[in-house]
Amino acid sequence: LKLQFLYFIGIQKMDKDAIIFDLGGVVINLSYDATTNAFEKLGMGSVKDEYSQASQSTLYDNVETGKISPEQFIMEMMKKFPPSIQSSEVTDAWNAMILDLPEGRVEFLLELKAKYKIFLLSNTNALHIEKVLENWSKTSKIPPHEVFDKIYYSHEVGMRKPNVCVFEHVLREQNLDASKTLFIDDSFQHIVGARKAGIEAIHLQPGETIEALLRGSI
């Protein structure tokens, strides 16, 4: 907490040219519990075990790096449920974790954009992005691609956080100085990856918002 407080103090006077944001849990609201609960209701056994093993599963890696299609992913996921379960039910359960875009979030990001280059870097998949865009449009008429200078979705670039290569890819493509770049994510392992690439990174804690963190930097 002390370290996080020091980051907060520093952010008020930060000397940065660019900010890279995570998507779920940082820009939009996210609930993994919503999906685990939905999976349980559909009859998936050992849901907690399924998620604890997710980092070791090529299925999740493959869908988030675009190596398999959304349809292939859902077909594989259906093997984990009773035969009576429909693909649409599995898709809805998978998307249940994608929640709302907070009111005023887009306006705040556009304020930041007037001073910094802002980017989005997300471990995600085509199914989730479709749901993100649906929920986003309920709050703002300005789509994500008009808010951020560039968006990097893992399933499109073929790389995932916390691999250093994806951070280096963003830095290289955008000609960014790592020491002049800030990264914000709600997963600590991604923070570690960014720091290995030389980027200053802040681990957004539960209940914290980017507005509270960055308001003084505008």
N, C-alpha and C positions, 0 to 999 in steps of 0.2 A: 504493500500500500504506500509505503514511503517513496519507493521508486516511481510509482504511478503518480504520486503527488508532485514529484520533481519534474516529471514529464509535463504535467499540467501547467506548472509554473513556466516551464521553458516554452511551451506552445504559444504563450501570450506574446513572446518576442521572437518567434521562430524565424530563422533565416532560410526559408525554403522557396524553391521555384515550382515544385510540383507535389501533389498529394495523390497517392494511390489508395483507393478504398476497396475493401471487401464489400460484397453485396449483402448476403443474408446475415442478419444479426448486427449489421452496421448501417447499411442504407435502408434496407427494408426489414421488417420484423420477421422473425423465424421461430418455429417451435418444433424441435425434433420429437418432442413428446406427442405432438398431434399425429405424427406419422406412426410412431411406435404404437400408440393407442389404437389407431385405425387398423394397423396390421394385426394387432391382437384380436380385434373384433371380427376380422375376416378369418381368423383361425390359424395364423402363423404360430408355429411352436417356437419357443425359446427366442423371443424377439430381442431380448437384451443380449443374448449370445450372438445373434445375427449382427447386431450393431457393434459389439465389441470386436468382432472379427472383420468388420467392414474394411479396415485399413489393410487387411491381409488378403482381401478378396479381389481377384482380378475382375469380377463382374462389375463392381463399383468403379474400379480404376478404368475399365474399358469404356463404360458409358460416359464417364466424365472426361475422357480424353478423345472421344469420338471414334473409338475403334469398333464399337458396335452401335447399331441404330437403336432408337428408342423402342421400336417394335421388338427387336431382339432382346433388349433388356427386360421388357415386360414379360415376354415369353419365358425367359429364364426365371424371373421372379415368381411367376405363376406356379412353378414347380414346388414352391415353398408353402402353397396354400391347398386347401381341399379342392377336389375337382369341380365342385359346384360354383366356385368363385369365377367371376367374369373378368376379362382383361380391363374393362373400364373401371371396375371396383378397385383393382390393384393400382391403376393409374391415379385414381382419385386419392387413394390412401397415400401413395408416394408423394403426391402434390400437397397433401394436407399441411405439411410443414411450412409452406409458403404463405405468409400472412400479409398484412397490409403495408402500404407505404404511408408513413406518418404524415399528417397534415403539416405543411410548411417545409418539409424536407427538401423538395425540389427548389423552392425559393432560396433556401439557405445554401444549397449547393451552387446555385447560380451566382450568389453573392461571392462565394469562394472563387468561382471561375473567373470573376472579374479581376482577381489578384493572382491566382495560381493556375497552372495547368492541372486539371483534375482527370483522373483515370479510374476505371473500374477493373478489378482483377478478381475473378470468381471461379472457384471450383464448382462446376455446375453441369447441367445436361439440357438437352433440347426440351424435354418435358417440363422441367422446372422453369426454364426461361419463358415458355409459353404461358405458364401460370403467373410468373412474375409480371409479364406484360399485361395480362388480364387484370391483375390486382392493381398494378401501377396506374392504369388508365382510369380506375375508379377514384383516384385521388388527384391526378394531374393529367392535363391534356398535353403536356410536354413530355415526349417519350425519352427514354434513357439516352438514346444515341444523340439527342439534341442537348442533353445536359452535360455529358462527359466529352472530353476531347477525344478519347478513344476508349473502347470497351474491349476487354480481353476475357472471353469465356473459355474455360479449360477445354471444353469439347470442340471448340473451333480452332484453338491454337495447338491442341494435342499435348499439352503440358499442364501439370497440376502443382499447386502449392502443396507442401513446403519446398519442393525442388528448387534449388537455387537457379536452375536454368530458366525457369519461367520469369523470375524477377530480372535476370540479366537480359532476357529477351525484350521485356518492356523498356528497360533502361536503354538498350542498344537501339531499338526501333524508334524511340522517341528522342534519342540523343540527350538523355537526362544524366545529370551528375548525381551519383548515388548519395553523396554527402548533402546534396541540396534537395533531396526527395524524402518525403514522409509517407509511411505506410501505416494503415489502420485496419486491424482485423480483430475478430473476437475469438480466434483460435490461437493458442499460444505457440503451437508447433509451426504455424505460418509466420509468426513473429520471428521465430528463430531462423527460419529460412531467409526472410528478408534481411535480417541483420548479417547473415553470412554473405549476402550480396553487397554489404556495405550501406544498406539503407537504414535510416533511423525508423524504428517501428514502435508503435504503441498498441498494447493489448487492451482493447476496449472491454471493460468489465460488465457483467450483468447489471442492467439498470442505468448504465452510463449512456449518453447520447453524443453524437458528433457535434451537436449544437453546443452542449455544455463544454465540450473539450476544446472546440475551435473558435468559439464566438469572439474571444479576445484577439484572434489573429486576423480578423477582417479589417 
